[in-house]
């Protein structure tokens, strides 16, 4: 029985640190951050504006728009609509801009692993 190998190649034959530093992976992370961060910030501003309005502008939030429907109710429902819209936008963006690059990276990793 032989001792541990001095080979620097990790198990599976894939150097994941090198993959993480590769231009396709760096581009994948850049694309992801470029989409996610602006939407996250925008949604948090929108959410905290709603919370602050409901806490400090109660008269405005209780303004009736139609029947028993108030501005606060419409803005609250808008939170749900915004969440679904962001989710749909992300899925669309990921399908167009992230998934093809991710599939390319995965294909390269599978080739490397098969060759090991």
LINFENTA-V448575 format. One record per backbone hydrogen bond with DSSP energy under -1.0 kcal/mol. CO is the residue of the C=O (numbers start at 1). NH is the residue of the N-H. If there is no record, write none. Layout:
CO	NH
CO	NH
This chain:
10	13
14	16
15	19
16	20
17	21
19	22
22	26
23	27
24	28
25	29
26	30
27	31
28	32
29	33
30	34
31	35
32	36
33	37
35	39
36	40
37	41
38	42
39	43
40	44
41	45
42	46
43	47
44	48
45	49
46	50
47	51
48	52
49	53
50	54
51	55
52	56
53	57
57	61
58	62
60	63
61	72
63	71
66	69
69	65
69	66
70	74
71	75
72	76
73	77
74	78
75	79
77	81
78	82
79	83
80	84
81	85
82	86
83	87
84	88
85	89
86	90
87	91
88	92
89	93
90	94
91	95
92	96
93	97
94	99
98	102
99	103
100	104
101	105
102	106
103	107
104	108
105	109
106	110
107	111
108	112
109	113
110	114
111	115
